[in-house]
Amino acid sequence: MTSPLLEASRQSRTVRLLLSPAPEEKHLLPEDKWQEATLDEVGDALDAWQDDYDSHRHNEAILYVGGHGVATTDGAQWVFLSRAGSVGEVYRYSVNLVSIQDRMQQCRAQHNIYIFDCCALSETPPVGGGGGLTIRGFEPRQQAKRETVVVIRAARDGKVTHALGASEGTALSWALLGPPNAPTPEPLLRTAGEVLRDGLFAITPYRLNEELLPGMRKNRKMRTVAGNEPLVQATVSDLGIARPQPPPKFRGPAVSLGSDHTDCQEVWRGLATSLPRQRER
């Protein structure tokens, strides 16, 4: 993912992939490209993730958490690791999402994106429940408040989300990234955008929030499923999360180009009438 929020768009160069595949799925994964999502491995990865993004204010911290475990209580608090159901200390085998977001307020990375691809049941943890993996605290700093925080949740509190199977992932990932191996994919991280004030097209939280549920329901397995209520929240609703590269193509008038498909960067302003109507600014 690249971002237009920085002085120069930067790619995410540090990626850690931690998974909990079933035994019959492990052969599908590339060797030496992932780690088992155990308690120790996840804790070490969070520490390294924190150090990476605290190295420079122009870093963009992206955290994706997904799985069958559910997040509970206000604002998606805990998501459980795969072993949580087989141990006595359930909440110890979890990731505390709210604590991570709170502590990241003192991180040098001025742009934070969180994607929580899990159910969000409204529950109260039992007496003694709590804790969970988080990041270390930062030293208090005199610095500007984080410029942008975006939270993409697969389900609102009290709602559920769905896995589509090993070949398609989850309903949220399917909508954001597009169908795997499709000849003409239309992932929302390429198309759910607007023409911003600078005249260029970018993916925005506002448009993503509008199109996420319809995008998830485009999957044939989701058409008859009720209960999904995804949510996108941001400190600024019309900021650009990413500028797709290469730019997407939309059906629209392009007589001068002799085609019914228009490259966005060639005729941005003329294409604006073909895009979904923008809000009043």
Sequence and secondary structure as in RCSB ss.txt:
>XXXX:A:sequence
MTSPLLEASRQSRTVRLLLSPAPEEKHLLPEDKWQEATLDEVGDALDAWQDDYDSHRHNEAILYVGGHGVATTDG
AQWVFLSRAGSVGEVYRYSVNLVSIQDRMQQCRAQHNIYIFDCCALSETPPVGGGGGLTIRGFEPRQQAKRETVV
VIRAARDGKVTHALGASEGTALSWALLGPPNAPTPEPLLRTAGEVLRDGLFAITPYRLNEELLPGMRKNRKMRTV
AGNEPLVQATVSDLGIARPQPPPKFRGPAVSLGSDHTDCQEVWRGLATSLPRQRER
>XXXX:A:secstr
 B TTSSS  B      EE   GGGGGGS TTS EE  HHHHHHHHHHHHHHHTT TT EEEEEEEEEEEEETTT
T EEE TTGGGSS TTTSEEEHHHHHHHGGGSS  EEEEEEEEEEE     TT    B             SEEE
EEESS TTB   EEETTTEEHHHHHHH STT SS   HHHHSEEE TTS EEE HHHHHHHHHHHHHTSGGGTT 
     EEEESSTT  SB  SS  EEE   GGGTSSEEETTTSHHHHGGGS      
